[in-house]
Amino acid sequence: MTMRTPLARVRGLGASRTGTDHFWWQRMTAVANVPLTIAGIVIVISLLGRNHAATAQILASPLIAIILLLFILSITNHMRIGMQVIIEDYVHEEKLKIALIMLNVFYVVAIFIASAFAILKLSFGV
Amino acid sequence: MAGRPLSPHLTIYRWPMTMAMSIAHRVTGSALYVGTLLLAWWLIAVASGPTAYATFQMVAGSWIGRLVLFGYTWALVHHMIGGIRHLVWDTVHGLEPGERDWWARATLFGSVALTILLWLLAYFITGGLRS
């Protein structure tokens, strides 16, 4: 039994003030993706034709590694939100929808961790 | 779901450019979602050592590998330009009848032109088909 009025609930709880979170982060990551993608393309082009040792050395340099880490962080979050919207649009069966949304998170987290680990391994050696 | 009123069926419409580009944005986004596996594989291959990197290079350098990478490049560039178009539209600019079509067209032609330009640059740097 709650003594709160419906108005008080709407003001303080629920989706109030966080309802646009999804929309906002999709834009945040989209804006971040633009310069990071351009930087990523420049990095890849500058690595063309180089052997493994040279590639590993360039990817390990702090500036390149930081840019790539930011890139992978931003795109995996963007991917998570975007794919969730697609799932919610087309999958209407509740259990399947929840399973796919969970799988979506597993996938992007795995991509993020694998890529970040590779970059850090190159940077810190061994 | 049955019995609820539905919005008009999308299939009865002639495809305007903006609608085609809206769908292309979602399709390229989905392709990039899967294609990011290649980025992860590339990074892991470099970190794993020369043997793993050679395997990656062999696959990426193959005929089918290059085709996939070309498609990936186009999807990336198209989704990026399409994203910029959406960010402009978010500011309530470029939405007038002529303007929105211009942006939709610019997304398509810009992405194709930029993709070809990037690949020409790549071939110029690596010195031809077999580097």
gemmi code that builds the backbone of each chain (N, CA, C; Angstrom):
import gemmi

chains = {
    "A": [
        ("MET", (0.849, -1.216, 0.000), (0.000, 0.000, 0.000), (0.870, 1.246, 0.000)),
        ("THR", (0.751, 2.007, -1.017), (1.556, 3.212, -1.106), (0.681, 4.444, -0.908)),
        ("MET", (1.254, 5.421, -0.252), (0.523, 6.666, -0.004), (0.839, 7.710, -1.080)),
        ("ARG", (1.711, 7.351, -2.015), (2.100, 8.323, -3.045), (0.991, 8.491, -4.080)),
        ("THR", (0.772, 9.703, -4.503), (-0.233, 9.953, -5.534), (0.373, 9.568, -6.892)),
        ("PRO", (-0.470, 9.305, -7.882), (0.050, 8.978, -9.221), (0.965, 10.077, -9.758)),
        ("LEU", (0.616, 11.323, -9.461), (1.421, 12.444, -9.946), (2.831, 12.393, -9.366)),
        ("ALA", (2.933, 12.089, -8.063), (4.238, 12.027, -7.411), (5.088, 10.926, -8.017)),
        ("ARG", (4.424, 9.835, -8.349), (5.151, 8.702, -8.960), (5.708, 9.098, -10.316)),
        ("VAL", (4.887, 9.744, -11.104), (5.304, 10.165, -12.444), (6.467, 11.152, -12.362)),
        ("ARG", (6.411, 12.017, -11.365), (7.445, 13.047, -11.246), (8.799, 12.472, -10.869)),
        ("GLY", (8.769, 11.484, -9.995), (10.044, 11.045, -9.443), (10.568, 9.712, -9.894)),
        ("LEU", (9.698, 8.892, -10.438), (10.119, 7.516, -10.703), (9.895, 7.116, -12.156)),
        ("GLY", (10.043, 5.826, -12.393), (9.774, 5.289, -13.713), (10.742, 5.829, -14.747)),
        ("ALA", (10.214, 6.023, -15.933), (11.060, 6.455, -17.044), (11.372, 7.950, -16.958)),
        ("SER", (10.811, 8.607, -15.973), (10.981, 10.042, -15.845), (12.445, 10.473, -15.893)),
        ("ARG", (12.754, 11.326, -16.823), (14.103, 11.873, -17.052), (15.115, 10.864, -17.597)),
        ("THR", (14.768, 9.581, -17.637), (15.705, 8.620, -18.216), (15.130, 7.996, -19.493)),
        ("GLY", (13.916, 8.404, -19.846), (13.249, 7.818, -21.011), (13.980, 8.055, -22.320)),
        ("THR", (14.745, 9.137, -22.390), (15.454, 9.462, -23.628), (16.905, 8.984, -23.591)),
        ("ASP", (17.253, 8.227, -22.562), (18.626, 7.757, -22.391), (19.134, 7.013, -23.632)),
        ("HIS", (18.306, 6.106, -24.121), (18.616, 5.286, -25.280), (18.889, 6.159, -26.505)),
        ("PHE", (17.948, 7.065, -26.751), (18.055, 8.012, -27.868), (19.326, 8.848, -27.736)),
        ("TRP", (19.568, 9.338, -26.529), (20.697, 10.217, -26.289), (22.036, 9.521, -26.545)),
        ("TRP", (22.184, 8.294, -26.035), (23.457, 7.574, -26.213), (23.681, 7.135, -27.649)),
        ("GLN", (22.585, 6.894, -28.365), (22.744, 6.578, -29.788), (23.343, 7.781, -30.507)),
        ("ARG", (22.907, 8.977, -30.113), (23.461, 10.210, -30.730), (24.876, 10.481, -30.233)),
        ("MET", (25.093, 10.316, -28.954), (26.424, 10.530, -28.368), (27.469, 9.684, -29.089)),
        ("THR", (27.172, 8.387, -29.194), (28.129, 7.485, -29.822), (28.224, 7.752, -31.326)),
        ("ALA", (27.105, 8.164, -31.943), (27.134, 8.482, -33.377), (28.096, 9.633, -33.648)),
        ("VAL", (27.997, 10.685, -32.820), (28.876, 11.849, -32.987), (30.338, 11.448, -32.756)),
        ("ALA", (30.575, 10.617, -31.737), (31.938, 10.162, -31.449), (32.464, 9.274, -32.577)),
        ("ASN", (31.570, 8.481, -33.171), (31.984, 7.550, -34.222), (32.553, 8.249, -35.451)),
        ("VAL", (32.052, 9.448, -35.753), (32.481, 10.106, -36.996), (33.998, 10.377, -37.013)),
        ("PRO", (34.537, 11.165, -36.066), (35.996, 11.378, -36.099), (36.792, 10.096, -35.852)),
        ("LEU", (36.262, 9.198, -35.001), (36.981, 7.959, -34.684), (37.041, 7.022, -35.897)),
        ("THR", (35.951, 6.991, -36.672), (35.953, 6.158, -37.881), (36.933, 6.718, -38.909)),
        ("ILE", (36.922, 8.035, -39.078), (37.859, 8.660, -40.021), (39.297, 8.353, -39.589)),
        ("ALA", (39.569, 8.481, -38.299), (40.905, 8.152, -37.781), (41.224, 6.678, -38.011)),
        ("GLY", (40.241, 5.824, -37.801), (40.422, 4.388, -38.014), (40.775, 4.068, -39.456)),
        ("ILE", (40.087, 4.716, -40.396), (40.366, 4.512, -41.827), (41.788, 4.973, -42.149)),
        ("VAL", (42.179, 6.120, -41.614), (43.538, 6.641, -41.844), (44.576, 5.642, -41.301)),
        ("ILE", (44.316, 5.103, -40.114), (45.247, 4.129, -39.507), (45.370, 2.887, -40.398)),
        ("VAL", (44.231, 2.353, -40.826), (44.256, 1.139, -41.666), (45.004, 1.409, -42.972)),
        ("ILE", (44.723, 2.547, -43.607), (45.399, 2.864, -44.870), (46.910, 3.012, -44.657)),
        ("SER", (47.293, 3.609, -43.548), (48.721, 3.795, -43.283), (49.421, 2.464, -42.991)),
        ("LEU", (48.656, 1.430, -42.672), (49.242, 0.115, -42.378), (49.319, -0.790, -43.602)),
        ("LEU", (48.670, -0.368, -44.699), (48.628, -1.214, -45.898), (50.029, -1.525, -46.401)),
        ("GLY", (50.238, -2.792, -46.738), (51.515, -3.210, -47.307), (52.625, -3.410, -46.285)),
        ("ARG", (52.347, -3.199, -45.010), (53.382, -3.397, -43.984), (53.348, -4.834, -43.464)),
        ("ASN", (54.479, -5.325, -43.025), (54.531, -6.688, -42.494), (54.033, -6.727, -41.045)),
        ("HIS", (54.021, -7.912, -40.460), (53.458, -8.068, -39.116), (54.188, -7.230, -38.071)),
        ("ALA", (55.517, -7.265, -38.102), (56.300, -6.546, -37.086), (56.007, -5.046, -37.108)),
        ("ALA", (55.960, -4.480, -38.307), (55.699, -3.037, -38.435), (54.274, -2.711, -38.002)),
        ("THR", (53.319, -3.564, -38.399), (51.913, -3.355, -38.021), (51.754, -3.390, -36.504)),
        ("ALA", (52.345, -4.414, -35.876), (52.254, -4.564, -34.421), (52.872, -3.364, -33.707)),
        ("GLN", (53.993, -2.890, -34.255), (54.679, -1.757, -33.633), (53.846, -0.475, -33.713)),
        ("ILE", (53.245, -0.244, -34.869), (52.433, 0.968, -35.055), (51.184, 0.908, -34.168)),
        ("LEU", (50.514, -0.250, -34.156), (49.289, -0.383, -33.336), (49.589, -0.245, -31.845)),
        ("ALA", (50.836, -0.531, -31.457), (51.205, -0.472, -30.043), (51.534, 0.945, -29.574)),
        ("SER", (51.707, 1.875, -30.518), (52.066, 3.233, -30.086), (50.876, 3.865, -29.362)),
        ("PRO", (51.159, 4.600, -28.264), (50.078, 5.094, -27.397), (48.947, 5.818, -28.116)),
        ("LEU", (49.259, 6.743, -28.984), (48.210, 7.531, -29.645), (47.285, 6.631, -30.464)),
        ("ILE", (47.890, 5.742, -31.263), (47.093, 4.833, -32.102), (46.250, 3.909, -31.221)),
        ("ALA", (46.878, 3.362, -30.167), (46.156, 2.439, -29.283), (44.979, 3.133, -28.603)),
        ("ILE", (45.188, 4.362, -28.145), (44.108, 5.096, -27.466), (42.962, 5.387, -28.433)),
        ("ILE", (43.311, 5.807, -29.656), (42.271, 6.081, -30.658), (41.468, 4.814, -30.947)),
        ("LEU", (42.174, 3.690, -31.111), (41.488, 2.425, -31.411), (40.625, 1.957, -30.237)),
        ("LEU", (41.094, 2.168, -29.014), (40.290, 1.794, -27.835), (39.015, 2.638, -27.761)),
        ("LEU", (39.153, 3.943, -28.012), (37.978, 4.816, -28.018), (37.015, 4.399, -29.131)),
        ("PHE", (37.590, 4.084, -30.283), (36.793, 3.662, -31.438), (35.979, 2.412, -31.099)),
        ("ILE", (36.656, 1.401, -30.545), (35.984, 0.134, -30.251), (34.940, 0.320, -29.135)),
        ("LEU", (35.231, 1.186, -28.170), (34.265, 1.473, -27.100), (33.006, 2.125, -27.658)),
        ("SER", (33.220, 3.129, -28.522), (32.091, 3.870, -29.070), (31.260, 3.017, -30.029)),
        ("ILE", (31.940, 2.284, -30.928), (31.147, 1.503, -31.903), (30.408, 0.335, -31.252)),
        ("THR", (30.999, -0.320, -30.247), (30.287, -1.453, -29.640), (29.040, -0.971, -28.881)),
        ("ASN", (29.129, 0.188, -28.248), (27.937, 0.733, -27.599), (26.876, 1.130, -28.619)),
        ("HIS", (27.332, 1.731, -29.721), (26.431, 2.117, -30.805), (25.748, 0.873, -31.400)),
        ("MET", (26.537, -0.203, -31.552), (26.019, -1.462, -32.086), (24.957, -2.058, -31.166)),
        ("ARG", (25.251, -2.029, -29.869), (24.321, -2.594, -28.887), (22.966, -1.892, -28.953)),
        ("ILE", (22.997, -0.562, -28.952), (21.741, 0.192, -28.961), (21.005, -0.012, -30.282)),
        ("GLY", (21.755, 0.073, -31.396), (21.133, -0.064, -32.719), (20.500, -1.422, -32.918)),
        ("MET", (21.216, -2.486, -32.538), (20.667, -3.828, -32.731), (19.473, -4.070, -31.816)),
        ("GLN", (19.506, -3.469, -30.627), (18.353, -3.632, -29.727), (17.085, -3.029, -30.346)),
        ("VAL", (17.249, -1.872, -31.001), (16.100, -1.240, -31.665), (15.562, -2.154, -32.760)),
        ("ILE", (16.473, -2.760, -33.524), (16.053, -3.654, -34.608), (15.305, -4.862, -34.035)),
        ("ILE", (15.848, -5.439, -32.956), (15.189, -6.593, -32.324), (13.789, -6.203, -31.838)),
        ("GLU", (13.714, -5.055, -31.166), (12.414, -4.618, -30.636), (11.403, -4.321, -31.746)),
        ("ASP", (11.919, -3.912, -32.910), (11.027, -3.615, -34.033), (10.434, -4.870, -34.664)),
        ("TYR", (11.237, -5.926, -34.753), (10.806, -7.078, -35.549), (10.435, -8.315, -34.748)),
        ("VAL", (10.928, -8.426, -33.507), (10.652, -9.646, -32.734), (9.597, -9.324, -31.680)),
        ("HIS", (8.424, -9.916, -31.840), (7.326, -9.586, -30.938), (7.046, -10.661, -29.900)),
        ("GLU", (7.692, -11.821, -30.067), (7.501, -12.900, -29.093), (8.391, -12.591, -27.893)),
        ("GLU", (7.771, -12.431, -26.717), (8.469, -11.866, -25.570), (9.735, -12.623, -25.151)),
        ("LYS", (9.650, -13.967, -25.035), (10.805, -14.742, -24.574), (11.958, -14.666, -25.564)),
        ("LEU", (11.622, -14.807, -26.844), (12.645, -14.744, -27.895), (13.293, -13.355, -27.908)),
        ("LYS", (12.455, -12.338, -27.743), (12.949, -10.957, -27.745), (13.950, -10.748, -26.616)),
        ("ILE", (13.617, -11.198, -25.422), (14.515, -11.041, -24.277), (15.807, -11.825, -24.497)),
        ("ALA", (15.675, -13.041, -25.049), (16.862, -13.855, -25.325), (17.781, -13.156, -26.327)),
        ("LEU", (17.197, -12.591, -27.368), (18.002, -11.914, -28.404), (18.659, -10.650, -27.865)),
        ("ILE", (17.935, -9.928, -27.003), (18.504, -8.714, -26.412), (19.705, -9.069, -25.524)),
        ("MET", (19.578, -10.209, -24.816), (20.711, -10.673, -23.990), (21.888, -11.093, -24.874)),
        ("LEU", (21.597, -11.847, -25.928), (22.630, -12.292, -26.865), (23.359, -11.095, -27.468)),
        ("ASN", (22.571, -10.068, -27.800), (23.120, -8.832, -28.361), (24.181, -8.248, -27.437)),
        ("VAL", (23.863, -8.189, -26.144), (24.816, -7.641, -25.169), (26.049, -8.543, -25.061)),
        ("PHE", (25.833, -9.856, -25.007), (26.962, -10.792, -24.939), (27.901, -10.579, -26.129)),
        ("TYR", (27.301, -10.468, -27.303), (28.091, -10.317, -28.534), (28.942, -9.038, -28.511)),
        ("VAL", (28.323, -7.899, -28.209), (29.086, -6.647, -28.262), (30.134, -6.589, -27.148)),
        ("VAL", (29.816, -7.144, -25.989), (30.803, -7.152, -24.897), (31.994, -8.038, -25.291)),
        ("ALA", (31.700, -9.186, -25.906), (32.776, -10.076, -26.356), (33.660, -9.383, -27.392)),
        ("ILE", (33.040, -8.695, -28.332), (33.793, -7.963, -29.359), (34.659, -6.890, -28.699)),
        ("PHE", (34.064, -6.168, -27.746), (34.799, -5.099, -27.084), (35.997, -5.649, -26.310)),
        ("ILE", (35.754, -6.666, -25.497), (36.825, -7.223, -24.668), (37.931, -7.830, -25.538)),
        ("ALA", (37.542, -8.579, -26.559), (38.542, -9.213, -27.432), (39.411, -8.160, -28.113)),
        ("SER", (38.786, -7.132, -28.656), (39.530, -6.084, -29.374), (40.391, -5.280, -28.404)),
        ("ALA", (39.812, -4.905, -27.278), (40.550, -4.110, -26.297), (41.738, -4.901, -25.753)),
        ("PHE", (41.522, -6.179, -25.496), (42.601, -7.028, -25.008), (43.738, -7.086, -26.024)),
        ("ALA", (43.387, -7.256, -27.290), (44.405, -7.329, -28.357), (45.222, -6.038, -28.412)),
        ("ILE", (44.524, -4.906, -28.326), (45.213, -3.603, -28.402), (46.144, -3.433, -27.187)),
        ("LEU", (45.629, -3.768, -26.006), (46.435, -3.613, -24.786), (47.611, -4.568, -24.778)),
        ("LYS", (47.407, -5.771, -25.274), (48.482, -6.753, -25.344), (49.615, -6.229, -26.241)),
        ("LEU", (49.216, -5.641, -27.351), (50.218, -5.064, -28.261), (50.962, -3.908, -27.593)),
        ("SER", (50.222, -3.103, -26.837), (50.822, -1.920, -26.212), (51.762, -2.282, -25.061)),
        ("PHE", (51.321, -3.253, -24.243), (52.100, -3.574, -23.035), (53.083, -4.702, -23.258)),
        ("GLY", (53.067, -5.265, -24.454), (54.037, -6.303, -24.793), (53.675, -7.683, -24.314)),
        ("VAL", (54.593, -8.578, -24.391), (54.500, -10.021, -24.088), (53.807, -10.773, -25.224)),
    ],
    "B": [
        ("MET", (-1.559, -9.765, -31.087), (-1.376, -8.683, -32.054), (-2.623, -8.524, -32.929)),
        ("ALA", (-3.365, -9.642, -33.097), (-4.495, -9.633, -34.037), (-5.567, -8.643, -33.597)),
        ("GLY", (-6.220, -8.054, -34.591), (-7.337, -7.200, -34.306), (-7.002, -5.745, -34.104)),
        ("ARG", (-5.713, -5.469, -33.827), (-5.343, -4.066, -33.640), (-5.274, -3.351, -34.986)),
        ("PRO", (-5.625, -2.062, -35.000), (-5.478, -1.333, -36.259), (-3.987, -1.166, -36.597)),
        ("LEU", (-3.636, -1.374, -37.840), (-2.242, -1.250, -38.266), (-2.084, -0.028, -39.154)),
        ("SER", (-0.887, 0.491, -39.195), (-0.606, 1.616, -40.087), (-0.657, 1.102, -41.531)),
        ("PRO", (-0.836, 1.997, -42.509), (-0.942, 1.543, -43.903), (0.262, 0.684, -44.293)),
        ("HIS", (0.005, -0.328, -45.077), (1.089, -1.215, -45.487), (2.140, -0.449, -46.286)),
        ("LEU", (3.400, -0.655, -45.876), (4.496, 0.078, -46.524), (4.634, -0.317, -47.993)),
        ("THR", (4.202, -1.540, -48.303), (4.421, -2.050, -49.665), (3.575, -1.348, -50.715)),
        ("ILE", (2.551, -0.590, -50.294), (1.726, 0.065, -51.304), (2.367, 1.353, -51.805)),
        ("TYR", (3.444, 1.809, -51.150), (4.066, 3.068, -51.552), (5.114, 2.868, -52.640)),
        ("ARG", (5.215, 3.832, -53.538), (6.362, 3.935, -54.429), (7.539, 4.276, -53.521)),
        ("TRP", (8.724, 3.740, -53.812), (9.865, 3.973, -52.935), (10.474, 5.356, -53.154)),
        ("PRO", (10.266, 6.291, -52.211), (10.985, 7.557, -52.339), (12.447, 7.342, -51.917)),
        ("MET", (13.298, 8.243, -52.355), (14.728, 8.132, -52.054), (14.990, 8.085, -50.549)),
        ("THR", (14.246, 8.900, -49.804), (14.466, 8.968, -48.359), (14.136, 7.638, -47.683)),
        ("MET", (13.102, 6.955, -48.217), (12.713, 5.661, -47.644), (13.782, 4.609, -47.954)),
        ("ALA", (14.261, 4.628, -49.199), (15.309, 3.675, -49.597), (16.560, 3.872, -48.746)),
        ("MET", (16.909, 5.132, -48.492), (18.120, 5.409, -47.712), (17.923, 5.093, -46.224)),
        ("SER", (16.673, 5.220, -45.762), (16.383, 4.844, -44.382), (16.597, 3.345, -44.192)),
        ("ILE", (16.101, 2.571, -45.165), (16.276, 1.113, -45.107), (17.757, 0.769, -45.264)),
        ("ALA", (18.433, 1.452, -46.192), (19.867, 1.197, -46.409), (20.665, 1.477, -45.138)),
        ("HIS", (20.214, 2.463, -44.367), (20.918, 2.801, -43.123), (20.842, 1.633, -42.136)),
        ("ARG", (19.669, 1.046, -42.043), (19.483, -0.087, -41.132), (20.227, -1.319, -41.654)),
        ("VAL", (20.184, -1.541, -42.959), (20.860, -2.709, -43.542), (22.384, -2.587, -43.380)),
        ("THR", (22.935, -1.396, -43.666), (24.384, -1.224, -43.514), (24.779, -1.314, -42.045)),
        ("GLY", (23.921, -0.802, -41.172), (24.198, -0.908, -39.729), (24.274, -2.360, -39.287)),
        ("SER", (23.336, -3.181, -39.784), (23.336, -4.605, -39.446), (24.565, -5.300, -40.017)),
        ("ALA", (24.941, -4.922, -41.236), (26.129, -5.518, -41.865), (27.385, -5.173, -41.065)),
        ("LEU", (27.455, -3.935, -40.601), (28.619, -3.506, -39.814), (28.660, -4.226, -38.467)),
        ("TYR", (27.477, -4.497, -37.934), (27.354, -5.215, -36.660), (28.070, -6.563, -36.757)),
        ("VAL", (27.828, -7.264, -37.870), (28.486, -8.552, -38.102), (29.939, -8.328, -38.529)),
        ("GLY", (30.153, -7.331, -39.388), (31.486, -7.064, -39.941), (32.516, -6.663, -38.899)),
        ("THR", (32.049, -6.184, -37.740), (32.983, -5.797, -36.679), (33.785, -7.006, -36.188)),
        ("LEU", (33.245, -8.215, -36.443), (33.996, -9.432, -36.162), (35.351, -9.412, -36.890)),
        ("LEU", (35.342, -8.884, -38.114), (36.584, -8.810, -38.898), (37.596, -7.892, -38.230)),
        ("LEU", (37.096, -6.763, -37.695), (37.970, -5.825, -36.997), (38.586, -6.498, -35.773)),
        ("ALA", (37.745, -7.227, -35.015), (38.232, -7.939, -33.824), (39.245, -9.014, -34.224)),
        ("TRP", (38.934, -9.745, -35.294), (39.824, -10.803, -35.772), (41.172, -10.211, -36.175)),
        ("TRP", (41.128, -9.099, -36.903), (42.363, -8.431, -37.344), (43.233, -8.052, -36.144)),
        ("LEU", (42.615, -7.420, -35.134), (43.371, -6.990, -33.950), (43.943, -8.182, -33.186)),
        ("ILE", (43.137, -9.234, -33.035), (43.601, -10.430, -32.331), (44.720, -11.106, -33.109)),
        ("ALA", (44.592, -11.120, -34.439), (45.627, -11.737, -35.279), (46.964, -11.011, -35.132)),
        ("VAL", (46.921, -9.677, -35.137), (48.158, -8.907, -34.971), (48.764, -9.200, -33.596)),
        ("ALA", (47.892, -9.233, -32.570), (48.373, -9.460, -31.203), (48.880, -10.883, -31.003)),
        ("SER", (48.339, -11.833, -31.773), (48.730, -13.231, -31.604), (50.085, -13.553, -32.205)),
        ("GLY", (50.465, -12.849, -33.260), (51.779, -13.091, -33.847), (51.762, -13.289, -35.347)),
        ("PRO", (52.947, -13.442, -35.945), (53.084, -13.493, -37.404), (52.261, -14.601, -38.077)),
        ("THR", (52.146, -15.761, -37.444), (51.422, -16.877, -38.076), (49.929, -16.558, -38.192)),
        ("ALA", (49.350, -16.114, -37.071), (47.923, -15.765, -37.067), (47.666, -14.602, -38.023)),
        ("TYR", (48.618, -13.660, -38.084), (48.466, -12.500, -38.959), (48.531, -12.928, -40.421)),
        ("ALA", (49.391, -13.894, -40.712), (49.514, -14.400, -42.083), (48.210, -15.063, -42.532)),
        ("THR", (47.576, -15.782, -41.610), (46.282, -16.408, -41.924), (45.243, -15.337, -42.245)),
        ("PHE", (45.217, -14.302, -41.398), (44.269, -13.212, -41.638), (44.532, -12.565, -42.999)),
        ("GLN", (45.793, -12.289, -43.273), (46.153, -11.632, -44.533), (45.790, -12.485, -45.741)),
        ("MET", (45.954, -13.804, -45.589), (45.638, -14.709, -46.688), (44.137, -14.648, -46.999)),
        ("VAL", (43.319, -14.677, -45.938), (41.863, -14.634, -46.131), (41.436, -13.248, -46.630)),
        ("ALA", (41.949, -12.203, -45.980), (41.563, -10.838, -46.348), (42.051, -10.490, -47.755)),
        ("GLY", (43.162, -11.052, -48.147), (43.733, -10.741, -49.458), (43.167, -11.569, -50.586)),
        ("SER", (42.388, -12.587, -50.245), (41.796, -13.433, -51.285), (40.730, -12.644, -52.045)),
        ("TRP", (40.306, -13.243, -53.155), (39.308, -12.587, -54.008), (38.031, -12.297, -53.210)),
        ("ILE", (37.537, -13.314, -52.492), (36.298, -13.156, -51.712), (36.527, -12.223, -50.523)),
        ("GLY", (37.715, -12.303, -49.922), (38.057, -11.441, -48.802), (38.036, -9.974, -49.188)),
        ("ARG", (38.615, -9.699, -50.352), (38.619, -8.311, -50.837), (37.215, -7.818, -51.140)),
        ("LEU", (36.391, -8.721, -51.671), (35.001, -8.359, -51.980), (34.243, -7.991, -50.696)),
        ("VAL", (34.444, -8.818, -49.665), (33.795, -8.566, -48.371), (34.308, -7.248, -47.778)),
        ("LEU", (35.616, -7.034, -47.858), (36.189, -5.797, -47.317), (35.717, -4.566, -48.089)),
        ("PHE", (35.532, -4.734, -49.412), (35.000, -3.628, -50.213), (33.577, -3.297, -49.759)),
        ("GLY", (32.774, -4.350, -49.570), (31.408, -4.174, -49.073), (31.391, -3.552, -47.683)),
        ("TYR", (32.327, -3.994, -46.854), (32.437, -3.454, -45.496), (32.768, -1.964, -45.543)),
        ("THR", (33.704, -1.612, -46.425), (34.091, -0.200, -46.579), (32.882, 0.639, -46.989)),
        ("TRP", (32.132, 0.126, -47.978), (30.965, 0.883, -48.441), (29.929, 1.013, -47.320)),
        ("ALA", (29.660, -0.090, -46.624), (28.685, -0.061, -45.527), (29.106, 0.949, -44.460)),
        ("LEU", (30.388, 0.963, -44.159), (30.924, 1.876, -43.135), (30.753, 3.335, -43.556)),
        ("VAL", (31.169, 3.624, -44.787), (31.091, 5.001, -45.289), (29.629, 5.431, -45.446)),
        ("HIS", (28.801, 4.519, -45.960), (27.384, 4.835, -46.162), (26.680, 5.105, -44.831)),
        ("HIS", (26.971, 4.262, -43.851), (26.344, 4.411, -42.536), (26.833, 5.690, -41.847)),
        ("MET", (28.097, 6.034, -42.093), (28.648, 7.251, -41.488), (27.997, 8.499, -42.107)),
        ("ILE", (27.939, 8.549, -43.443), (27.325, 9.712, -44.097), (25.827, 9.760, -43.775)),
        ("GLY", (25.175, 8.584, -43.770), (23.761, 8.516, -43.407), (23.534, 8.984, -41.979)),
        ("GLY", (24.481, 8.646, -41.110), (24.402, 9.077, -39.709), (24.529, 10.587, -39.580)),
        ("ILE", (25.443, 11.153, -40.370), (25.611, 12.615, -40.358), (24.313, 13.280, -40.839)),
        ("ARG", (23.696, 12.680, -41.891), (22.411, 13.192, -42.408), (21.353, 13.166, -41.296)),
        ("HIS", (21.320, 12.076, -40.547), (20.343, 11.993, -39.455), (20.636, 13.000, -38.352)),
        ("LEU", (21.920, 13.247, -38.082), (22.272, 14.240, -37.060), (21.851, 15.638, -37.515)),
        ("VAL", (22.010, 15.914, -38.814), (21.552, 17.201, -39.353), (20.037, 17.295, -39.228)),
        ("TRP", (19.350, 16.213, -39.581), (17.885, 16.202, -39.459), (17.436, 16.356, -38.009)),
        ("ASP", (18.222, 15.855, -37.076), (17.903, 16.002, -35.648), (17.844, 17.466, -35.230)),
        ("THR", (18.586, 18.310, -35.945), (18.594, 19.732, -35.613), (17.467, 20.476, -36.345)),
        ("VAL", (16.563, 19.731, -36.989), (15.441, 20.282, -37.767), (15.933, 21.152, -38.917)),
        ("HIS", (16.999, 20.711, -39.553), (17.473, 21.350, -40.776), (17.441, 20.333, -41.911)),
        ("GLY", (17.319, 20.822, -43.111), (17.382, 19.954, -44.287), (16.186, 19.050, -44.469)),
        ("LEU", (15.044, 19.450, -43.911), (13.864, 18.581, -43.982), (12.829, 19.040, -45.014)),
        ("GLU", (13.085, 20.179, -45.682), (12.148, 20.654, -46.704), (12.155, 19.672, -47.881)),
        ("PRO", (11.058, 19.647, -48.678), (10.931, 18.641, -49.747), (12.188, 18.454, -50.611)),
        ("GLY", (12.725, 19.531, -51.160), (13.900, 19.377, -52.014), (15.134, 18.976, -51.225)),
        ("GLU", (15.238, 19.509, -50.021), (16.435, 19.305, -49.195), (16.588, 17.863, -48.749)),
        ("ARG", (15.512, 17.266, -48.281), (15.639, 15.907, -47.747), (16.020, 14.910, -48.837)),
        ("ASP", (15.541, 15.155, -50.074), (15.943, 14.294, -51.187), (17.401, 14.514, -51.538)),
        ("TRP", (17.825, 15.757, -51.455), (19.230, 16.074, -51.729), (20.135, 15.316, -50.761)),
        ("TRP", (19.773, 15.306, -49.496), (20.573, 14.617, -48.479), (20.585, 13.104, -48.709)),
        ("ALA", (19.413, 12.583, -49.094), (19.327, 11.137, -49.339), (20.209, 10.751, -50.531)),
        ("ARG", (20.150, 11.559, -51.600), (20.987, 11.301, -52.769), (22.463, 11.450, -52.443)),
        ("ALA", (22.787, 12.503, -51.699), (24.181, 12.763, -51.318), (24.760, 11.601, -50.527)),
        ("THR", (23.918, 10.963, -49.704), (24.363, 9.806, -48.922), (24.803, 8.679, -49.845)),
        ("LEU", (23.957, 8.400, -50.845), (24.250, 7.291, -51.758), (25.460, 7.595, -52.642)),
        ("PHE", (25.417, 8.725, -53.351), (26.505, 9.040, -54.285), (27.810, 9.309, -53.542)),
        ("GLY", (27.698, 9.987, -52.408), (28.884, 10.278, -51.605), (29.552, 9.015, -51.109)),
        ("SER", (28.744, 8.051, -50.659), (29.326, 6.824, -50.104), (29.983, 5.984, -51.192)),
        ("VAL", (29.343, 5.902, -52.365), (29.920, 5.126, -53.477), (31.224, 5.780, -53.935)),
        ("ALA", (31.192, 7.102, -54.115), (32.383, 7.821, -54.590), (33.535, 7.690, -53.588)),
        ("LEU", (33.231, 7.869, -52.319), (34.269, 7.831, -51.284), (34.862, 6.422, -51.147)),
        ("THR", (34.010, 5.402, -51.283), (34.481, 4.012, -51.196), (35.452, 3.713, -52.339)),
        ("ILE", (35.063, 4.092, -53.548), (35.936, 3.856, -54.710), (37.246, 4.623, -54.538)),
        ("LEU", (37.146, 5.855, -54.061), (38.331, 6.692, -53.847), (39.285, 6.046, -52.836)),
        ("LEU", (38.725, 5.534, -51.733), (39.542, 4.883, -50.701), (40.241, 3.644, -51.250)),
        ("TRP", (39.533, 2.877, -52.077), (40.134, 1.652, -52.625), (41.172, 1.967, -53.684)),
        ("LEU", (40.940, 3.038, -54.456), (41.965, 3.470, -55.412), (43.223, 3.878, -54.649)),
        ("LEU", (43.020, 4.586, -53.560), (44.143, 5.021, -52.713), (44.880, 3.804, -52.147)),
        ("ALA", (44.101, 2.809, -51.702), (44.700, 1.590, -51.152), (45.537, 0.868, -52.207)),
        ("TYR", (44.998, 0.764, -53.431), (45.739, 0.084, -54.496), (46.968, 0.878, -54.908)),
        ("PHE", (46.836, 2.203, -54.866), (47.966, 3.076, -55.193), (49.085, 2.872, -54.176)),
        ("ILE", (48.728, 2.759, -52.897), (49.722, 2.589, -51.837), (50.381, 1.213, -51.912)),
        ("THR", (49.566, 0.174, -52.104), (50.132, -1.177, -52.109), (50.732, -1.547, -53.462)),
        ("GLY", (50.516, -0.695, -54.455), (51.141, -0.927, -55.757), (50.524, -2.055, -56.547)),
        ("GLY", (49.206, -2.045, -56.670), (48.533, -2.988, -57.559), (47.809, -4.105, -56.852)),
        ("LEU", (47.331, -5.055, -57.625), (46.488, -6.129, -57.100), (47.209, -7.031, -56.117)),
        ("ARG", (48.454, -7.350, -56.409), (49.203, -8.227, -55.506), (50.299, -7.447, -54.820)),
        ("SER", (50.101, -7.207, -53.558), (51.092, -6.412, -52.847), (52.136, -7.311, -52.230)),
    ],
}
model = gemmi.Model(1)
for chain_id, residues in chains.items():
    chain = gemmi.Chain(chain_id)
    for i, (resn, *xyz) in enumerate(residues, 1):
        res = gemmi.Residue()
        res.name, res.seqid = resn, gemmi.SeqId(i, " ")
        for name, pos in zip(("N", "CA", "C"), xyz):
            atom = gemmi.Atom()
            atom.name, atom.element = name, gemmi.Element(name[0])
            atom.pos, atom.b_iso = gemmi.Position(*pos), 0.0
            res.add_atom(atom)
        chain.add_residue(res)
    model.add_chain(chain)
structure = gemmi.Structure()
structure.add_model(model)
structure.setup_entities()
